[in-house]
Amino acid sequence: MNFLKKAIVASAWLTVVFAALFSYVTLAQATELQDEQAELVSVPKEAAREYLQPRSLAAIPEGEFGDKVRLGYKIFVDTQGLTGDQVGNELNCSNCHMNAGQQANASPLWAAYFAYPAYRKKNDKVNTYEERLQGCFTYSMNGIAPAKGSPELVALSAYSYWLGMSGLMDKYQVAGAVPELSDEELVKGGKRADFPVPEAIQKALTVDQRAKLPGKGFPAIDKPKLAYSPQRGKTVYGAHCQSCHGDNGQGLEIAGVYSLPPLWGENSFNWGAGMHRVNTAAYFIYENMPFAKGFQLSNQEAWDVAAYINDHQRPQDPRFKGDVQGLKDRYHKHQGYYGEQVSATVLGVEKPKGN
């Protein structure tokens, strides 16, 4: 009997040990498979038949929920004026997300909201929508991210949700006001099986389909026939970009306010922002630049000028811990210039000088 008890106990322990080992191996394999530099893909333009059309801002309701939506809009279009030291450069959210975050193929908020929670490269884990917004403050805005649950993040989430849900409701003929959500629900994002969605929308679109709305992200374009060249890009910049962004990428400042954003130097996005990737910048430029005159540049010109913009110094990657090469090897295995030598200078080593 004692032998039998010992055998049962031993068997139980072996089961626990093997389960733990299996879980560890599975976790390790999953971690190895996760590419920290893998990008969240946009929806190909060929798949787009009709882009979502959010309701007019005038339709934002009165009351506490509507106030949050309006605050989110204000922060988005005037990030400089409403977030203080949470922004460390001279950009606004709307500089990259065109038309106050509503324009298809310019990473619109209405599509982004329903794409989260999602795995993200920058911190190697599944992020809520609010965590994705925090990343924008840290990298694109070169600032200090607002705390989770802060009024800023709740407001930006509310604005994004309202744009997306109002567009879906109108598309699928759901009458009435956009359903109000609690702050806790708003900041999670809409890519969830338990996310409250009107029945007509739920029947029309699965969770994954809502996460891939046509117009999401910056549509990828083909690689150029010639290797992209900052030297050729300088010529493209002078012909198409300089009149707005300045001869040294400094943007346009009037009375202390930047009406057109700086593209490099101390007042631009840092080395951790997605736009410092040549391919990401090329996608954005081809679709949306020159401002209000997209598609004027050829595929080759878009890649070349993206390379030119990104082979200049800019603020340091916030993940930097004193080793440029180490950071490059870990986080910059992509089409970019961080840690590369350009004009006798290693990009990322020196602090950028004022434009």
Disulfide bonds with the S-S distance in Angstrom:
none
